[in-house]
């Protein structure tokens, strides 16, 4: 979490230029090996529907997600398909139903990658989306259907689009 000076999530993302007339998503085959993305997708689909929390965590660890002890993954929750190794979910966090943890964003002239860190005992409500470079602090809570565009300090509750402290 930022110390004395607030840090913007873009400070923790890496920009990758994609020159030419095409938008950056048209370059995804150059960004990631398509076989790796397909494998990640297949594992994530299995994890999304698996009824066992232990099985979900085991599957996601196989593709590089850092999963702490006692993490609870809701049905249909989705870590990043392109860069799952940039996702960290610390001990006893809850990732709610249909949550999306994005570690990439494809823009017109570039794509960006950045870690997503969910702190110990943090909770992300159903349908929330977390953008690349965001850190959700220990014990923080994200309300359902929120769009998290900035860091969430420890023990803070945020809600809305974009998510703001409540």
Steps between C-alpha positions, in 0.01 A plus 500: 500500500621853440682657794513876547446584135197357318598281208281467191440153357658609172827546688497122549408405143731444206404649164574295187481704178325347199589728207302510180139558404356204693381521861707314756264204531580417137857431623405255777669209323830688532430582867434144622541152360152394383550146633574638848191721485286203389636286785441782749145543369422128529631486858312817597174364353543186712582706809199728441255209519679274748294461817805444722692802631814288540474379140452856372813619682700196387401553135579872507840439660583272205481798261697736724242674720642554850231372737533523876357262759125489548415714194135470395420531128137556407350321201585663167781714648770564241866587547679647198516256207802658330723561806368291794848505655443870579210419737566463873220417746622489859381279787128474579389750236160460335462543125124516442276358232590617147788727611757585230863572593664662195877528465489640148318764300513524123480862381528657155878550472627286786408237750584516869575228751513525877463291813175473692547434871212410729607530864446261787135469609388745230160444339393575144125490442317330212548641154780742591781572254854583615731672250875440449740647754241517779577393856212419733619532858474258790143475629364733230156444350387563143122519449327291236511626140770757574775603257826528694727746317717608795660338805274418794667574836491235775175469698315729255171436319453623144202488265389631165622568148770605546529364853527765771526479877165471679 
